[in-house]
Amino acid sequence: MIPTTDYIRLLPELILIVFGLLVMLIEPTLGEHNNRKGLGVVALAGTVLSIVASLYQSQYTGLAFFDMIRVDAFSIFFHVLIGLIAAVVILASFEYLNVQQIRYGEYYGLILLSAVGMMLMSSAVELVLIFIALEISSIGTYILAGFRRNAPISIESSIKYFLLGSFATAFFLYGVALMFGATGSTSIYTIAATLSKGVTPLAYAGVALMFVGLGFKVASAPFHIWTPDVYEGAPAPVVAFMSTGPKAAAFAVLLRVLFATDAPGWFWMIWVSAVLSMTIGNIGALVQNNVKRLLAYSSIAQAGYILVAVAAAKDIGISAVIFYAAAYAAMNVGAFAVASHLANVGEKYVTLDDYAGLGRRAPGLAAVLTIFMLSLIGIPVTGGFLAKFYVFQAAMQSHLTGLVIIAVINSAIAAYYYLRVIVYMYMREPQRDVPVLRMPLGLGVSLAACLLATIYLGVLPGRVLDYAIESARVLTR
Amino acid sequence: MKTEDIHPFILSLVTFVPLGGALLLLFFPRRDRDIKVFALVVSILTFILSLHLPVHFVNGQAGFQFEINAQWISTPNIHYHMGVDGFSMWLVLLTTFLTPLCVMMSWRSVHGPVKEFFILLLVLEAAMIGVFVSLDLFLFYFFWEATLIPMALLIGVYGHDRRIYAAVKFFLYTMIASVFMLAGILWLYAHTGTFDFTAIRQQIQSGQLELGSAAKWLFLGFFVAFAVKVPMFPFHTWLPDAHVEAPTAGSVLLAGVMLKMGTYGMLRFNLGLFPEESHRNAPWIIALAIIGIIYGALVAMVQPNMKKLIAYSSVSHLGFVVLGIFSFTSYGIVGAEFVMLAHGVSTGALFTLAGMLYDRRHTYEITEFGGLATSMPVYSTFFLIATLASIGLPLLNGFIGEFLVLTGAFQANHVYGVLAATGVIWSACYMLWMYQRVFYGNFRNDENRALPDVNARERATLWPFVAAALIMGVAPLIWTRAIDGAAQKFVSNDNTAAHAIPSAPASPGRTAQASLQTQVSGQ
């Protein structure tokens, strides 16, 4: 007999599954040419309910389902974050689907279901369950990436993501198997207990292979090759989703696997990957003219900054990762939401030239995008600034001076390409006539939410940060 | 409410009133006149508020005044800590003094969206004031970086032909340099657990924090960030580009205030936190400063573009400031601060005047002009006063600062003094030569015959500059009294300064003042 509290500990996921299935079931009853906005509203209601459920969980922390999932401050933080990302993306998708004439309600269902996977990733404490959650979240995003069915580039994106992604998850599974071989268990806590007695070479290999799988998900170098192509082809709101949600979830897993088990041999792996991600991401972004590709390279670099914080763990490093994941989600979802609005029918307008003169044609939109870009650079008053600051400070605290210097130089290089977007918007004359659609309510709300979150995290980070510190504490206890 | 009651809040008020004004402007309808009037009112209000500082400043009191210290973020340990001493107080005043004038000079010369221009101007003012009043390293860095964006946008959106190049260059130079300071700040936090300036200084002085070999790198990290901002030779190349392309108000704030953020940073952080490293590195820094003085002046002389000429003259003048700071004498440091203030006023005036000429002729080329003294007599007079103030004519502000710096330099080392003194001669050469080519002789271009002289608004903009230049030249004690107290810290803190002054007087600061007094009354 499974106690009721166990179901409460799984409540956010259950709600999302119910609503996801509901969306799927209603979809066939709608006429072919009907608007699917109603389904979006249903999906939105689901995410809101699941966020509420996650907050409610704070009174029911503990293990559930035969010690396979664990609800604690850490998991709640990521549940809420992923729920918020999904909600904002759904809001931003209303108009996008209309404009692109995508009339498939499954879109919303898939977002909900992959959010289930991501949420589960953050609360699972059993390697096999983590793998299953990873697969759930991935399969949804593979399909979502190909949702612009008429655009070959979108199909390419989907197939590329699918092939490389399944390859990477196979690595993860292999790592799990080796870990099982090394410790005789797939439970994080048993592994921790076994590893504390002694470490075999098999465990090193297990950690390394699991990192390959997770490195792919967070788009860190050298597992980043897919990122620009996939981001370029996938629908813009989906990119907003998959550049933040899975990344946050994968970092949650990484933190759990590495620090709850006290895994061996991760340091140089993370260090090298951080340096490579930052450098390759930033240098790659310098020459991009397509805004989506630019943001893709930027997200590789941002993963690098987060890895700097991972390298700086334990303790403050973990809270820096958590805070960064939140700030990054706010600014990146915002940036892609703007891009999806400007892209127009068939995502025609996605190059920097199309952004020229935006400051005059759509001053509000340009100002909002400017703030997201400034946040990505790390300019004060934005969440991006404080997030970077915490990361670098955590690394300095752990005496990783060399890594900090590489990171600060990288963030200076990065300023150039983010600034280029601003330069194009405000200082260049438009090359061709790019129409800007009226701002619909849904997108307006989602942009406002991202903007508020970005500024809030930049000015009054205290509460979120304290929560991040608390999460880090329960993770390593 | 008693006046003492506002003391802890006055700095926050001065910093955030412009920001609040900018936020309100966001919601203004696009009626240009209202926007300008509102921006003017806000900036004048800020200036009036900032007058509270010198009025209630207690001279000779050690430490910082008007302090406010509250927790902002608990982990990491970041405080909202503000306060001023003699150095920073006058720089705040300089900022609040120049901003209303910037609003006035931009009345008709904004090429682009007017509303955003004044929003950026006010945001920039708030950030610059924040830089000067912050006593928490995080807060300082916060404001320091926050100044970049409004300035880059002012140049890039409202500037002239090559504005994008100039804006990006400006942004990247200063941004890249300041990340090294960030690394230094983080290092200090990692080893002290605080961002508080006074606490860190205390820990370093008491030997509680062993810097060891890191001291050199920390010093350099901070120094590079400031040296690029100043800008010192050889990091100066962004400055002429930025100035030439910037709109007039941008140039005035850039030269008037932003460059001083660099020299202020050297005073506050390089000297304040790492006095020993400062002494060790002084020789090459002074060498660069002197190269800057002479090189800036020589390059200024051959510039065909009026604004570029003034820009290079800034490189030269800021060389004096750095020289004064690293002479470690009370004369030198007080003089350095005074040059900062004087340069803000006189160069601000010169850029304003150049901007007025640009409004009329849309060019800065010196060869385009000639004979303007006939068609614009009042303008020419204003220009002459600004020129003389910049050269350092006694009774005007430039003289006092340069005299003090040179005295300090001579005390430190005769060679420094001799070399730097040539800068004064060069500055007379390039400024007067430019004045002659622009204002005297025959009309080389017929367009110049009928140029309208300065109107009432322009006069109202120029008079405060002239008045300030004159008052600072005649009554420098008003300023130096407060500065002296702050300068004592650096001179008395270290023992080597005593060696630098051949016949070490009992209290160097007092003598600096005394000599000033005789100096001024002697005229």
Chai-1 contact restraints between the chains, C-beta under 6 A:
chainA,res_idxA,chainB,res_idxB,connection_type,confidence,min_distance_angstrom,max_distance_angstrom,comment,restraint_id
A,I379,B,E145,contact,1.0,0.0,6.0,A-B,restraint_1
A,I379,B,I149,contact,1.0,0.0,6.0,A-B,restraint_2
A,P380,B,F142,contact,1.0,0.0,6.0,A-B,restraint_3
A,P380,B,E145,contact,1.0,0.0,6.0,A-B,restraint_4
A,P380,B,A146,contact,1.0,0.0,6.0,A-B,restraint_5
A,F392,B,L186,contact,1.0,0.0,6.0,A-B,restraint_6
A,Q393,B,P76,contact,1.0,0.0,6.0,A-B,restraint_7
A,Q393,B,L186,contact,1.0,0.0,6.0,A-B,restraint_8
A,M396,B,L186,contact,1.0,0.0,6.0,A-B,restraint_9
A,M396,B,W187,contact,1.0,0.0,6.0,A-B,restraint_10
A,M396,B,A190,contact,1.0,0.0,6.0,A-B,restraint_11
A,Q397,B,A190,contact,1.0,0.0,6.0,A-B,restraint_12
A,V404,B,A183,contact,1.0,0.0,6.0,A-B,restraint_13
A,I405,B,A183,contact,1.0,0.0,6.0,A-B,restraint_14
A,V408,B,V179,contact,1.0,0.0,6.0,A-B,restraint_15
A,V408,B,L182,contact,1.0,0.0,6.0,A-B,restraint_16
A,V408,B,A183,contact,1.0,0.0,6.0,A-B,restraint_17
A,A412,B,M175,contact,1.0,0.0,6.0,A-B,restraint_18
A,A412,B,I176,contact,1.0,0.0,6.0,A-B,restraint_19
A,A412,B,V179,contact,1.0,0.0,6.0,A-B,restraint_20
A,A415,B,M175,contact,1.0,0.0,6.0,A-B,restraint_21
A,L419,B,F171,contact,1.0,0.0,6.0,A-B,restraint_22
A,V423,B,I164,contact,1.0,0.0,6.0,A-B,restraint_23
A,Y426,B,V157,contact,1.0,0.0,6.0,A-B,restraint_24
A,M427,B,G156,contact,1.0,0.0,6.0,A-B,restraint_25
A,M427,B,V157,contact,1.0,0.0,6.0,A-B,restraint_26
A,M427,B,I164,contact,1.0,0.0,6.0,A-B,restraint_27
A,G462,B,I73,contact,1.0,0.0,6.0,A-B,restraint_28
A,I469,B,T75,contact,1.0,0.0,6.0,A-B,restraint_29
